[in-house]
Amino acid sequence: MIEMLLDIATGVLLAGGSFFLLVGSIGVLRLPDFYSRMHAAGVTDTLGAELILLAMILQTGFSLITVKIVAIGFFMFFTSPTSTHAVANAAWTAGLRPLLGKDLKEGETGGKDGGAA
């Protein structure tokens, strides 16, 4: 009974993590400017990967592997937002400004090729 509940919880966490990774990946391709894309990439790194790591923890039980996964999770949890902020701050310092709604024409998503770059 407990193993079935662990498998269900693992499936839910894997599905949630995969969903956030997919949505974040689509966001990186479709959002109009650098800062919006950085937000999508940050959500993908932090939330999607952490949910998948939690699913892995549930499946491994308590062992040395679990300790290693927890260490990886802590490292990602603290470094991903920090690196996202550092890259966005460097872009701001270099003079890259975010697009505002008034900067876009009707039906335009941003970027040279419609937001795919």
Summary of the structure (lengths in Angstrom):
residues: 117
radius of gyration: 18.2
end to end distance: 48.5
largest distance: 57.8
contacts: 315
relative contact order: 0.14
helix: 76%
strand: 0%
